[in-house]
Amino acid sequence: QVQLVESGGGLVEAGGSLRLSCAASGTRFSINSIAWYRQVPGKQRELVASITRGGNTIYVDSVKGRFTISRDNAKNTGYLQMSSLEPEDTAVYYCAAIFYGSDRNYWGQGTQVTVSI
């Protein structure tokens, strides 16, 4: 059973940093593309950043220059380094991955990020 296990969320003061991790398990297939989304209650889930296996990245404008998405192909793991955090970044963050050999998007369980003033 394929699982994406997220870690690294928590409470941080504005201006601080957090690093989220998303580790794949239960599959012998490598991650093709991986992305991070976030969701605030009452709002639609928003794409924050994505990265292909080759390293091509996309960021939503609000996090450019502050967040960095990366991956470790050997570990089948993705990361989201978040710096200069703002209260507006408060949300549940989800990772999503597509594996080689499948067109299905797998989701992590979500991790809460709270940025205090």
N, C-alpha and C positions, 0 to 999 in steps of 0.2 A: 504494500500500500504506500503510494507516494505521499510524502509529507514535506511541508515547508515549515521549519521551526524558526520563529523569529525571537530575537532577544535584543536587549540594549535600551529599551525604552525606560522612561522614568520622569522624574520631576527635576527641572533645572531652572536656574534664574535666567532672565533675559540677558543675552550676550554670551551665554554659555554654549557648550558643545555636548553632543551625544553621538554615539556611533551605533547604528542598528545593523544587525546581522540576520541573514536568512539562509539557513542550511537545509539542503535537500537530503532526504533519506528515503529508503524503500524503493529505489530504482537503480538500474545499472546504466541508464541513459544520462547523458550530459545535458546540462541546461543550455538551451539555444539562446533565448533572450530572457532577461529578468528585469522587473520593474518594481518601483515603489509607488504606492498610492496612499492617500490619506483621506480621512472622512471625519467631518464634524457632525454632530447630531443635527438632523433637519436639513442637511445639505447632501448633494451628490458626492460620490467618491471621486477624487481628483487625482489625475496622474501627476506625480511629482517628478519622477526621473526614470529613465530606462537605459539599458545598455545591451548591446548585442555581444555575441561571443567574440567578435572581432574588436570590440572596444568602442564602437560608435555609441555616442551618448546623446540623450535629449533631456532637457530640463524645462519645467514650467518657469515662466519669467520671474515669478516671485521668489524663487530660490536660487537663481543663477548667481554665481559668485559666492554663495554661502554653503551650498550642499554639493557633495561629490559622491557620485555613484561609482562603485567599482565591483570587481568580481575576482574570485580565485577559482579558476577552472579546475585545478587539481582537487580542490576541496568541494567543488559543486556548491559554492557559497557566494552569496552576494552581500554587499555592504552599502550602507548609506551614511556617510560622514556628514553630520549637520553642525555647522558652526554659526556664530552670530545669531543664535536663535532668538526669535521674537514671539511675543504672546500669540500672534496670529498663526504661528506654526503649531499651536496646540491642536491635537487630533489623535485619532487612532491611525496608526500607520500599518499598512499591509504590504507584503511582498507578493508578487505574482511571477510565475515562471512558466515558460513553454519549453518542453524537453524535445530533443531530437527524437524523431520517430512518432511524434504526436502533434496534433494541432490544438490540444486542449490547454487551457490556461488554468494552472493550479494556483491556489491561494494559501497564504499563511493564515494563522489564527488572529493576527493583529496584535499590535503592542501600543500601549498608551504613551504618548509624549505630551507632557504638560510643561509649559513655559510660564513661569511666574514673573510678575513685574518687579 
